[in-house]
Amino acid sequence: MEVKIGVQHISREIVLESNQSPEDVESALSAALDKGTVLSLADERGRRILIPADRIAYVEIGAGQERKVGFGA
């Protein structure tokens, strides 16, 4: 699934593909915002993304899309 995160004072958003469920991402976001800690997510390659909760502007949780390759796309 695709997760887009907007960070305050940064013009580009962070986009990652994650194997976590939307509920897991939402609960991690809620916990980070409540406690004032960092949002920690893992992408599908196993990398960890850490974002300070007080800098998060928005989070968009959506379904991943199949990438089309070639001229028939």
N, C-alpha and C positions, 0 to 999 in steps of 0.2 A: 504494500500500500504506500501511497505517496503522502509525505508530510511536508508542508511548507510553513516556515517559521519566519515571521517578520521581526527584526530586531531594531529597537529604537536607535535613531541617528545613523543608520546604515541603509544605503539606498537599495542594496540587493537583498533578496530573501534567501534563506537557507532551504534547499530542497533536498530531501533524501528519500530513498526507497527503504522501507522497513518491513521486517517480517513480523513485527509486533502487531497485535490486534488494535483496532481503534479504541477499544475500551482500555487497554493497557496504556496507550499513549495519553489518553484523557486522564486516567488516574495518576500517571506520573506527573503530568502538567499540574493537576489540582494540588497534589502533594507539594510540589516545588513552590507553587504560588502561596500556599497556606503557610509553609515553613520559612519562606524567604531564602531558599537554598538554590541549587542549580538544577535545571532540567537536564536529565541524562537520557539520551536515546541511542539505540544501536541501529546502524544501517544493515542492509542485507549482506555486506561484505565483512561484518564484524567490527567495523570502526565505531568508536563511541563519540557522540557529539554532546558537548556540555555547553549550556547557555545559562548565564545568570538569570534567575526568574524575574528580577526587577527590571531587566532590559527587554523582556519579551513584549512585542507590540500586538502580535496576533499569531494564532496557529490555525492552519487549515489542514484538516485530516480528510483525505479522499482515497478513492480506490486507485490502484495502479493501472496503467495502461500498457497494453502490449505495444512494443516499438516495432514499427514496420520498416523493413529494409528493402531497398531496391527501387526500380522505376515504377513498379506497380502500386507503390504506396499511395 
